[in-house]
């Protein structure tokens, strides 16, 4: 008889191009290789399907995270390892997700905005600086850093594998692996 998997959520947050998705994708692959049931919820993908009706005002961003929190809560309470990667710029909504979601682990992809700009292959930061993109987090819209994340990834200094290893180590410490 196999042991039932404990559901948990890894909530990756950080500026655009800070490395959230890259780390989350690599961690998800490792967890799948270990036989866990894993779901990935990524900002770009979710906005194509679940929240395409929303813009980028504070009200719409809050609604986006509210919907993601609902889906995440359903999955994690049913034994799924959920890895989300969303800018989720506002502490209030991340704190709400923490209260509602089973076994919530906040992971802050901390990266200087200058490094994020260098990584930005889509040119979003430059468009935001020129005023072509309104309400862009890190330029014309705020990002509220987490106060007490379980994990801080220094994605501007660490390699991808170092960041991934931090997450895997913490999951072991928390008893999820």
C-alpha positions in Angstrom: 0.0 0.0 0.0 1.5 3.4 -1.0 1.6 6.3 1.4 -0.9 9.1 0.7 0.8 12.2 -0.6 0.5 15.4 1.5 -0.8 18.3 -0.5 1.2 21.5 -0.3 1.7 24.7 -2.2 4.9 26.4 -3.3 3.9 30.0 -4.0 6.7 31.7 -6.0 6.5 35.5 -6.0 8.8 38.2 -7.3 9.3 40.8 -9.9 8.8 40.0 -13.6 11.8 38.1 -15.0 13.1 37.3 -11.5 13.3 33.5 -12.1 10.0 32.3 -10.6 9.0 30.2 -13.5 12.4 28.8 -14.2 12.9 27.6 -10.6 9.2 26.4 -10.3 9.5 24.4 -13.5 12.7 22.7 -12.5 11.3 21.9 -9.0 8.1 20.5 -10.5 10.2 18.2 -12.7 12.1 16.9 -9.7 8.9 16.3 -7.7 7.3 14.4 -10.6 10.5 12.3 -11.0 10.0 11.4 -7.3 6.5 10.2 -8.1 4.5 13.1 -6.6 1.3 14.4 -8.1 2.2 17.9 -9.3 0.3 20.8 -10.9 1.9 24.0 -12.2 0.0 27.3 -12.2 1.9 30.0 -14.1 0.9 33.6 -14.5 1.1 33.7 -18.3 -0.8 30.4 -18.7 -3.5 31.2 -16.2 -4.1 34.6 -17.8 -4.7 32.8 -21.2 -7.4 30.5 -19.8 -8.7 31.2 -16.3 -8.4 35.0 -16.0 -8.3 36.3 -19.6 -11.1 38.7 -18.7 -8.9 40.6 -16.3 -6.5 43.5 -16.8 -3.7 44.7 -14.6 -5.3 47.3 -12.3 -5.0 46.5 -8.6 -8.6 45.3 -8.5 -8.0 42.9 -11.4 -4.6 41.7 -10.0 -6.3 41.0 -6.7 -9.1 39.1 -8.5 -6.5 37.1 -10.5 -4.8 36.0 -7.3 -8.2 35.3 -5.6 -9.1 32.9 -8.4 -5.6 31.2 -8.3 -5.9 30.8 -4.6 -9.2 29.1 -5.0 -7.8 26.6 -7.5 -4.7 26.1 -5.5 -6.7 25.4 -2.3 -8.8 22.7 -4.1 -5.7 21.0 -5.4 -3.5 21.1 -2.3 -6.3 19.9 0.0 -6.6 16.9 -2.3 -3.0 15.8 -2.0 -1.5 17.6 -4.9 1.8 19.5 -4.8 0.9 22.8 -6.4 3.6 25.2 -7.7 2.4 28.6 -8.5 4.5 31.3 -10.1 2.8 34.7 -10.1 4.2 38.2 -9.5 1.4 38.5 -6.9 2.7 42.0 -6.0 0.5 42.7 -3.0 1.2 41.3 0.4 -2.5 41.4 1.4 -3.4 38.8 -1.3 -0.4 36.6 -0.6 -1.4 36.6 3.1 -4.9 35.7 2.1 -3.6 32.8 0.0 -1.5 31.7 3.0 -4.6 31.7 5.3 -6.8 29.7 2.8 -4.3 27.2 1.3 -3.2 24.0 3.0 0.6 23.8 3.7 1.5 27.1 2.1 5.2 27.8 1.4 6.0 31.3 0.2 9.1 31.5 -2.0 10.5 34.9 -2.8 12.5 35.1 -6.0 14.5 38.1 -4.9 16.3 39.7 -7.8 17.4 43.3 -8.4 15.3 45.1 -11.0 18.4 45.8 -13.0 19.0 42.0 -13.4 15.4 41.4 -14.2 15.6 44.1 -17.0 18.7 42.3 -18.4 16.8 39.0 -18.5 13.7 40.5 -20.2 13.7 39.1 -23.7 10.2 40.5 -24.4 11.3 44.1 -23.7 8.5 44.6 -21.2 10.5 46.7 -18.8 11.7 49.1 -21.6 8.1 49.4 -22.8 7.0 50.2 -19.3 9.7 52.8 -18.9 8.6 54.4 -22.2 5.0 54.4 -20.9 3.8 51.9 -23.5 2.8 49.4 -20.7 0.8 50.9 -17.9 0.7 49.4 -14.3 3.9 47.4 -14.8 5.2 45.9 -11.5 8.6 47.2 -10.7 8.3 50.2 -12.9 5.0 52.0 -12.6 3.3 49.7 -10.1 4.6 48.6 -6.7 5.9 45.2 -5.6 5.6 44.6 -1.9 8.3 42.2 -0.8 7.3 39.4 1.5 8.0 40.0 5.1 8.4 36.4 6.3 8.7 34.0 3.3 9.8 30.4 4.1 12.4 30.6 1.4 14.3 33.5 -0.2 16.0 32.7 -3.5 18.7 35.2 -4.4 18.1 34.6 -8.1 20.3 37.4 -9.2 23.3 35.7 -7.4 22.5 32.0 -7.3 22.6 29.6 -10.2 19.3 28.0 -11.1 20.4 24.7 -9.5 21.4 26.4 -6.3 17.9 28.0 -6.1 16.3 24.7 -6.9 18.3 22.9 -4.2 17.2 25.4 -1.6 13.6 24.6 -2.4 14.1 20.8 -2.3 16.0 21.0 1.0 13.3 23.1 2.6 10.6 20.6 1.4 12.5 17.9 3.1 12.8 19.9 6.3 9.1 20.5 6.2 8.3 16.8 5.8 6.8 17.1 2.3 9.5 14.9 0.8 
